[in-house]
Amino acid sequence: MLVTLKEILEIAEERKIAVGSFNAPNLESLQAVIGAAEELDLPVIIQFAQCHEPWLALDIIGPIMVDFARKAAVPVCVHLDHGEALEYLQQALDMGFTGIMYDGSTLPYEENLENTKKAVAMAAKTGASVEAELGSMGRRESGAGDGTGADDETKIYTDPDLAAQFVKDTGIDALACSFGTTHGIYLTEPKLDFDVVKNVREKTGGIPVVMHGGSGVSAEDYRKSILAGVRKINYFTYMDKSGGTAAAEYIKNLGEKDPIFFSSLSMAARDAMKDNVKQAMRLFAMM
């Protein structure tokens, strides 16, 4: 069942849980996420980030994502993650995405503000919802960076007072906040500031807070984040890694003269990702 980002976050708010938001830049990951959600009977967000474009173009996988969502037995939002160009956001809206994220977090505040307003106006024409970001997690959504993990000096934690003004001026439906997480593989244990989440929620009147860089966070910190007001958790790196590990194990366990079939290898990766996603979903749903 295809629903908007706002609708799925209302479910999360009502249940006091977080909805998992999983990048699905290929068919195997898409099957894994939808299959996991249906087995657990949980709402889910499937998303595609602009940085995934070299892997598989949005105009190819996007319509498939929307079709999967419409046929799913659970509520599914199809969301564009980290869209940095307004034209790219429009491309997603035109193919039926029900949520878009405009990421102007590296821009000067006023430019981020103005472009986010434009994104909200664009989404309103199709009934889609908008997520934006204030603050910076340092490494970008691809996980690229200098490898310093949680000690990345380029991080800028979200200012709750500025967030309140930003939400009021833009009319967004969800706000990605920087409170200590990092995109990509964690090399050190993250030190999360849950007061940032609590204060953003309080000063904005309860805006759903989004956690980016969710892979690698401990179960206890997930719980604290959700109790503080996180309602959407982006998760991809460790899910993707589980698929790669399963594919490597599949090849390792073949006999010396056994043929390597890509179809079997991709199924092993898909099933491993599904198991990993189910574990994450249970955590986010406080199950």
C-alpha positions in Angstrom: 0.0 0.0 0.0 1.6 3.2 -1.2 1.4 6.0 1.4 3.1 9.4 2.0 6.1 10.1 4.3 3.8 12.1 6.5 1.2 9.3 6.8 3.9 6.7 7.7 5.4 9.0 10.3 2.0 9.5 11.8 1.8 5.8 12.3 5.3 5.9 14.0 4.2 8.8 16.2 1.0 7.0 17.3 2.9 3.8 18.1 5.9 5.7 19.6 8.3 3.8 17.4 10.6 4.6 14.5 10.0 3.4 10.9 13.0 1.9 9.2 14.0 3.7 6.0 16.1 1.4 3.8 17.9 2.3 0.6 17.0 0.0 -2.3 19.3 0.8 -5.2 18.8 -2.7 -6.8 16.1 -5.3 -7.1 17.6 -7.7 -4.5 17.6 -5.0 -1.8 14.1 -4.0 -2.7 12.9 -7.5 -2.4 14.7 -7.9 0.9 13.1 -4.8 2.4 9.5 -5.3 1.3 9.7 -9.0 2.2 11.0 -8.3 5.7 8.3 -5.6 6.3 5.5 -7.9 5.1 6.7 -10.8 7.3 6.8 -8.6 10.4 3.7 -6.7 9.4 5.4 -3.3 9.8 5.3 -0.1 7.8 8.4 0.7 5.9 10.1 3.4 3.8 12.1 2.4 0.7 14.4 5.1 -0.6 16.9 5.9 -3.3 19.7 8.4 -2.8 21.0 10.6 -5.5 24.5 9.2 -4.9 23.3 5.7 -6.0 22.8 7.0 -9.6 26.0 5.4 -10.9 24.8 2.0 -9.6 21.4 2.0 -11.2 19.6 5.1 -12.6 16.6 6.5 -10.8 14.6 6.4 -14.0 15.0 2.6 -14.1 14.6 1.5 -10.4 12.2 4.3 -9.3 9.1 3.1 -11.2 9.8 -0.4 -9.9 10.0 0.9 -6.3 6.6 2.6 -6.7 5.1 -0.6 -8.2 6.4 -2.7 -5.3 5.0 -0.3 -2.8 1.5 -0.2 -4.4 1.4 -4.0 -4.3 2.7 -4.4 -0.8 0.6 -5.8 2.0 1.9 -3.1 4.4 2.1 0.7 4.3 5.1 1.7 2.2 6.5 5.2 1.4 8.8 5.6 -1.6 11.2 8.3 -0.7 14.1 10.2 -2.4 17.0 10.3 0.0 19.6 13.2 -0.1 18.4 15.0 -3.2 20.7 17.9 -3.7 19.3 19.2 -7.0 15.7 20.4 -7.3 15.5 19.0 -10.8 16.3 15.6 -9.4 13.6 15.9 -6.8 11.1 16.8 -9.5 12.1 13.6 -11.4 11.2 11.5 -8.4 7.9 13.3 -7.9 7.0 12.8 -11.5 7.4 9.0 -11.2 5.2 8.8 -8.1 7.5 9.1 -5.1 5.5 10.0 -2.0 8.4 11.6 -0.1 11.4 13.6 -1.0 14.4 14.8 1.0 16.1 18.1 0.0 19.6 18.1 1.4 21.0 21.6 1.6 22.9 20.9 4.8 26.3 21.9 3.3 24.9 25.2 2.0 24.7 28.5 3.8 21.5 28.6 6.0 19.6 31.1 3.8 20.2 29.1 0.6 19.2 25.8 2.3 16.0 27.6 3.6 15.0 29.0 0.2 15.7 25.8 -1.7 13.7 23.8 0.9 10.8 26.1 0.5 10.9 25.4 -3.3 11.0 21.7 -2.6 7.9 21.9 -0.3 6.0 23.8 -3.1 7.0 21.2 -5.6 5.9 18.3 -3.4 2.6 20.0 -2.6 1.5 19.6 -6.3 1.6 15.8 -6.0 0.7 15.5 -2.4 4.1 14.2 -1.4 5.9 15.0 1.9 9.2 16.7 2.4 12.2 15.9 4.7 15.0 18.4 5.0 18.3 18.5 7.0 19.8 21.0 9.3 23.3 20.4 10.7 26.0 18.2 9.3 27.1 14.6 10.0 30.5 15.2 8.4 30.8 12.3 6.0 28.2 12.3 3.2 25.6 9.7 2.7 27.9 7.5 0.6 30.0 7.0 3.7 33.0 8.8 2.0 35.3 10.7 4.3 38.6 10.6 6.0 37.7 7.6 8.1 37.7 9.4 11.5 34.1 8.2 12.2 32.5 9.8 15.2 35.4 12.3 15.6 34.8 14.0 12.3 35.6 17.6 13.0 33.3 18.8 10.1 30.2 17.7 12.1 27.8 20.5 13.0 25.2 19.5 15.6 21.6 20.8 14.9 20.7 24.0 16.8 17.2 23.4 18.2 16.3 27.1 18.1 17.3 27.4 14.5 15.5 24.2 13.8 12.3 25.7 15.2 12.5 28.7 12.8 13.5 26.5 9.9 10.5 24.2 10.4 8.1 27.2 10.8 9.5 29.0 7.7 9.5 25.9 5.4 6.5 23.8 6.4 8.5 20.5 6.1 7.1 17.2 7.4 10.3 15.8 8.9 13.7 17.1 9.9 17.0 15.2 9.7 19.1 16.2 12.7 22.8 15.9 13.4 23.2 14.5 17.0 26.3 12.3 16.7 25.7 9.7 14.0 27.9 9.2 11.0 27.3 7.8 7.5 29.1 4.7 6.5 31.0 2.2 8.6 31.6 3.1 12.3 35.2 3.0 13.2 34.6 4.2 16.8 31.6 4.1 19.0 29.3 7.1 18.4 28.6 9.5 21.2 25.0 10.6 20.7 23.5 13.8 22.2 19.9 12.8 22.8 19.1 16.3 24.2 19.4 17.6 20.7 16.6 15.4 19.6 14.5 16.2 22.6 15.0 19.9 22.3 14.3 19.9 18.5 11.0 18.1 19.2 10.0 20.5 22.0 10.9 23.7 20.2 9.3 22.6 16.8 6.1 21.4 18.3 6.9 17.7 17.7 8.4 17.5 14.2 9.3 13.9 13.5 13.1 13.7 13.8 15.1 11.6 11.3 18.3 9.7 12.2 20.8 9.5 9.3 23.8 7.2 9.7 21.7 4.7 11.6 23.7 1.6 10.7 26.2 0.6 13.5 24.3 2.3 16.4 23.9 0.1 19.5 20.5 -1.3 20.4 20.4 0.8 23.6 21.2 4.0 21.7 18.4 3.2 19.2 16.0 2.8 22.1 17.1 6.1 23.6 16.9 7.9 20.2 13.3 6.6 19.7 12.3 7.6 23.2 13.7 11.1 22.5 11.6 11.5 19.4 13.3 9.9 16.4 10.6 8.6 14.1 12.5 7.6 11.0 15.8 5.8 10.9 17.9 5.6 7.8 19.7 2.3 7.5 21.7 0.9 4.6 25.5 0.3 5.0 25.3 -2.7 7.3 22.4 -4.2 5.3 24.4 -3.8 2.1 27.5 -5.3 3.9 25.5 -8.3 5.0 24.6 -9.0 1.3 28.2 -8.7 0.2 29.4 -11.0 3.0 26.8 -13.6 2.1 27.8 -13.5 -1.6 31.5 -14.0 -0.6 30.5 -16.9 1.6 28.5 -18.5 -1.2 31.6 -18.4 -3.5 33.9 -19.6 -0.7 31.7 -22.7 -0.1 31.6 -23.8 -3.7 33.7 -26.8 -4.8 36.7 -26.2 -6.9 35.0 -27.1 -10.1 31.5 -25.9 -9.2 30.1 -23.3 -11.5 29.3 -19.9 -10.1 25.8 -18.8 -10.9 25.0 -15.2 -10.4 21.3 -15.9 -9.8 22.2 -18.1 -6.8 24.7 -15.6 -5.6 22.2 -12.8 -5.8 19.6 -14.9 -3.9 22.1 -15.5 -1.1 22.8 -11.8 -0.9 19.0 -11.0 -0.9 18.2 -13.4 1.8 21.0 -12.2 4.1 19.9 -8.6 3.6 16.3 -9.6 4.4 17.5 -11.2 7.7 19.5 -8.1 8.6 16.6 -5.8 7.8 14.3 -7.8 10.0 16.7 -7.4 12.9 16.8 -3.7 12.4 13.0 -3.4 12.0 12.4 -5.2 15.3 14.8 -2.8 17.0 13.1 0.3 15.5 9.6 -1.0 16.4 10.7 -1.7 20.0 9.8 -5.3 19.6 
